[in-house]
Amino acid sequence: MKYLDMVNNFLNKVLLFLGGIAVLILMLLATGNVVMRIFHMPFRGTYEIVSFMGAVVIAFALGYTQKRKDHIVVDILSETFSPGVKRVVDSVSYFVTMIFFAIISWVICRWGLRIAASGEVSETLKIAYYPFILCVALGFAFLCLTLIMDFLNALLKKGGNPAS
């Protein structure tokens, strides 16, 4: 269990680092485009690349955000539960969420592979965009890995929320 947690942490940090690089590219391109518009020479396809990079940034941050519990949680009702009930509710929640995002990852991956097989390219720059789709599927897959870890922690720990 500890080894799986270390692997999960490492992979989430790698994706977070790659997401940071994507943010940097996105910012440089958007800023450069604004500056070049002053000289009436905007970059072609900026919107496409910024959109692709934005999708990668969001997808690559999912697992790390889940690991740190940095998302919005509304626990008005669940904070009144006993620790045992909280553990069961958290376990069921993590399991259902993991199944949901596993399906999403699988569907997005199939879609990306279909786009790759068809040879479809972006409208303005004519670049193959299936790698960005597959990156989004990868981000959801690593979110699933983190949810599996949360599920196992909720089952094995004596208490409520494994993050506490």
N, C-alpha and C positions, 0 to 999 in steps of 0.2 A: 504493500500500500504506500509506504514512504517513497519507494523508488518511482512508482507511477506518479506520485505527487511532484517529485523532483523533475521528472520528464515533462509533466504538464506545465510546471512553472517555467522551465527552460523554453519550451515551444511557444508559450504565450509571450514570453519576453522577446523571442526572435521575431514573432509576428508584430509585436508592438514596435520594435525597432524598424522593421520594414514599413510599417504604417507611418512611422515618423519620417522616413525618407520620402514616402508618397506625399505627406503633408508639405514637406520642403519643396518638392517638385511642383506641387499644386500652387503654393504661394509664389514661387519664383516665376512660374509661367503666367499666373494671373497678374502679378505686379508688372512683369515685363510687358505684358499685353497692354496694360493701362498706360504705361510710359510710352510705348510705341504708338499708341493711338494719338498722342499729342502731336507726333510727327506724321500722322496719317498713314502709318504703316503697321496696322495691327497684325498679330500672328494669326495665320489661318488655323482653324481647328482647335482654338483654345478651349472653347466650350466642351468639345468632345473629350479632350485630355483631362480637363478639370473634372468633368463628370466621372470619367473612369477612375481617376485617382481618388476622388471622394468616396466612391463605392469601396475601393480597396482600403482606404483609411478606416471607414466604419466597420467593415467586415473583420479586419485584422485586430481591431480593438475589442471585439466582443468577448472573447475568452478572458482576456486580462481584466476587463471591467467586471465580468461575472466573478472572477477569482477574488477580486478586492471588494466585491459587493458595493460598487460605486453607482449602481443604477437606482432608480426610484423604487422604493418599497412602501406600500401602504399596509401597515400592520395594526390598524385600529382594533380590529376584531381579534386577531391572533395573539396580541400581547396579553389578553386576558386568559389564554389557555395555559394549562399546566405544562411543565417541561416535556412530559411524555407525549401529550397531545401535539405540542409544537413539533416534536421530532417526527411524528407520524405525518402531520400535515406538510412539513418541509420535505420529507422523503417522497411523498406522493407528488408534490409540486415539482420537485427536481426531476423525478422520473417522467412525468407527463411532458414537462418542458423539454427534456432531453429527446424524447421520442419525436415531438413536434419539430424541433430544430434538426434532428437527423433526417427527417423526411424533407424538410426544406433544403438541406445540404444536398441530398441525393437528387432532388428535382432540379436544382440549379446546376449541379454537375452534369446531369443528362442534357439539359438545355445547352450548356457550354459545349459539350461534345457534339451535339447536333449542329450548332453554329460552326464549329471547327470543320465538321465533315462537309457542310454546304459551301464553305469557302466565303461566307458572308464577311463583308468588311464595313468599316464605318463610312458614313456618308461623305464627310468633308475630306478627311485625310486618307481615306482608303486603306486603313490599317486593320489587320485582323484583331478583333476585340474579344475573341473567346478567352484569351489568357486572363483578362480582367474578370470575366464571368467565373472562371475556374478559381480565381483568387477569392472571390466572394464565397463560393462553395467551400473552399478550404477554411475560411474564417468561421463559417457556421459549423464545420466539422470540429474545429478546435473548441468552439463554444460547447459542443456536445461532450467533448472529452472533459472539460471543466465541470459540466453538469453531472457527468458520471461520478467525478470525484466528490462533488457536493452531495450527491445521492448516497454514496458509500459513507461519507463522513456523517451524514445525518442518521444513517442506520446504525453506525457503530458507536457513535458518541452517546454518552448518557446526559441528555439535556436537550435544550431546544435548538436554536439556530447554530449551525456549525461555525458561523462566523464570529459568534460571541465568545 
